[in-house]
Amino acid sequence: MLAEAIELIQKTAQQASGLTTHPLEVRRGEEPRRLIIAHDGEHEIIDLAFVPKLRAPVTETFEDFGRAYESYGCVAAEAAPAPSSPPAETTAVAVARPGVKAAGLTPRSTVWVNVAGASFQFDEADRREQCSIAFVFSKYWETVRQFEKKSKADHKAFVRLLRHDLLGCVDPYILTVFRDLDFEAINRARSIQEKQKQSLDSSVMAEVRGAEKPEQFLVSVPVFKNRELAGHRVEISITIDLDAASREIVLQAAPDALELALDNALEDAAGKIEAALPDGTVVLRGKP
């Protein structure tokens, strides 16, 4: 579209001025938002109103995010003056290797870390272009997040939750204890208590209801599934209430447990992002 616009400007200007021997030259300047109009050795620069498409590169690994920062977010440090007679051993040329931070770079852009991921802006003119990497929630975390509010499950769904959805995240003893949960036995025991109007002996209750059931359990899950973050786990306490009347199990995360766990995971992510960047890079939690 820009090429057609330039051609139209050129033809219109030539026709209006009646130029034949010295045609008007219109070309794009070094800056993407400028045109240069030349005629008879004279040049005029025109700033265009259009805005080119913004760049928004997205990396998939922390290592690539660090390399992108070296390309877009840094400026070359001023080189020290060379000695008049450099020793022979200092004449070798240093070559940056994959995974090694490049030397001689001065960080220019601030890196921001939040629940969506990490990013930095690098457009010199308007500072609207940015490079980013996304943080992706793990399925384990998505499962636990539903317990921010009270969540009910029948016995079969609860056993599957422990055996499959939270595989490797909960003490196996919890599954063993709740696998034989019998709501009918619990209701019978309560019925006997009400008829006799007295509490049963603990040994009798244990025989009727089965093993003593814990009132809470710990879940250890990775918040993010990114390769660099999946190894970091957070612990969340989940409370258990048995609703024998409806034969359901009521689960809910302890107060503030999910918020604190997410904050812990983001702090770990910010530290690992910073480790992939050149020394001196400013890394902040929040949004630009």
JODAWO-V573859 format. One record per backbone hydrogen bond with DSSP energy under -0.5 kcal/mol. NH is the residue of the N-H (numbers start at 1). CO is the residue of the C=O. If there is no record, write none. Layout:
BEGIN
NH,CO  NH,CO
END
This chain:
BEGIN
5,1  6,2  7,3  8,4  9,5  10,6  11,7  12,8  13,9  14,10  15,11  16,12  17,13  18,14  19,14  25,38  26,24  27,36  29,34  34,31  35,46  36,27  37,35  37,44  38,25  38,36  39,42  42,39  44,37  46,35  48,33  52,50  59,132  65,61  66,62  67,63  68,64  69,65  70,66  71,67  72,68  73,68  73,69  75,106  77,104  86,83  90,87  91,88  94,92  100,97  106,75  107,105  108,73  109,73  111,282  112,119  113,284  114,117  117,114  118,133  119,112  120,131  121,110  122,129  123,129  127,123  130,55  131,120  132,57  133,118  134,59  135,116  137,135  138,223  141,222  142,138  143,139  144,140  145,141  146,142  146,143  147,144  148,145  149,146  151,251  153,249  158,154  159,155  160,156  161,157  162,158  163,159  164,160  165,160  166,161  167,164  169,166  170,166  174,171  175,171  176,172  177,173  178,174  179,175  180,176  181,178  186,182  187,183  188,184  189,185  190,186  191,187  192,188  193,189  194,190  195,191  196,192  197,193  198,193  205,201  206,202  207,203  208,204  209,205  210,206  217,238  219,236  220,169  221,219  221,234  223,232  225,136  229,226  230,226  232,229  233,231  234,221  236,219  238,217  239,252  240,215  241,250  243,241  243,248  244,242  247,243  248,243  249,153  250,241  251,151  251,249  252,239  253,147  254,237  257,254  260,256  261,257  262,258  263,259  264,260  265,261  266,262  267,263  268,264  269,265  270,266  271,267  272,268  273,269  274,270  275,271  276,272  276,273  277,274  281,278  283,281  284,111  286,113
END
